[in-house]
Amino acid sequence: MDFSLTPEQQALQESARRLAEGRFAPRAFTWAGFPWENAKLLAETGLTGITIPVEDGGQGGSLMDAVLVMEAVSQVCPHSGDAVQATNFGAIRQVSAFGSGRVKRDVLPQLLAGEGLISAGMSEPEAGSALTDLRTTAEYDGDEVVLNGEKVWNSHGPEITHTVVWCRFGPRTRDIGCVVVPVDAPGFSRGPAETYMSGEQHAALAMNDCRVPRDYVLADHEALQRMFTIFGVERVGNAVRALSLGQAAFDRAVEHAKTREQFGRPLCEFQGLQWKFADMRMKLDAARLLIYRAVSNADRGAPSPTEASIAKCFANETGFEVANQALQVMGASGYSTAYPMEYLVRRTRGWMIAGGSTEMMRNRIAEAVFDRRFSQRPPRRD
């Protein structure tokens, strides 16, 4: 399998890197919220909607194109990587793939211009990894759909303009669907902003007889099966960000080891650290190859859930491990909040939970190994 980039892909990667270094680097690691200014710059340079069809306002490019842009931008400015994720990999693709003509016209232009932000409203107080336990309900009422329920752990919850709410149109698992909900919809409200360990914010989202147009329904049954491929793409985006931040930590530690001296010698001359760097490099390369494999197959059709799970799990753990080891190499300066290393550790830790935990990814991988499904629920007692 040839993983070499085409001249066009190399040019795209270099262009994204130049943009990040020239425009995003000066404020990197300083953002307190979503980088709206940078999202608009991405839109102006054609780096939003990379994989979204041209007829929907996107660029009509490949998933590999989006991955290369994500990697280039995230290594320089992780928060700007969030904007790449939001406008290329996440819930925006659910709208493009399954939305009606009306919801696409109403929502996509704002998102693709970097003037709107959409999240996936999946987790609930009693439903996280066990998504089929969700309790949010949806019911048709003429030309509208009425939603009731609560969502938690939403990325950028205090700043989103829309969310794709996963809900029940009936009591059965097959009745699970999803609806695009604007934050200004009647009956929609947000709780107070709360902060993750990484510094990013989230907020509970509540729907109390919340009404949106019927055309905003993306699916009213079997949404889990219909949107399974979209989950794979989102997980690839998660994996790329974890890899990118691990790479950024590694690069900083390499430069530190070249110049920092102890006992009259540069750190890079100590064999114990040489082996540490060798291990980090091997794992970063392996993670990148696993991501590229999943992406290459996705470009030929539907993403492989197994390959996406393998890539996400390995890249998540590698990103965190490398960032943590890089912090150790840099000693007290790595641990100081005056430098970005400790942020890279905190941020990479979160992706081992978000988008499907590493434990759930292992469950999915094991099912592929044994070619059978393993229910996590206790056996039924008749």
Disulfide bonds with the S-S distance in Angstrom:
none
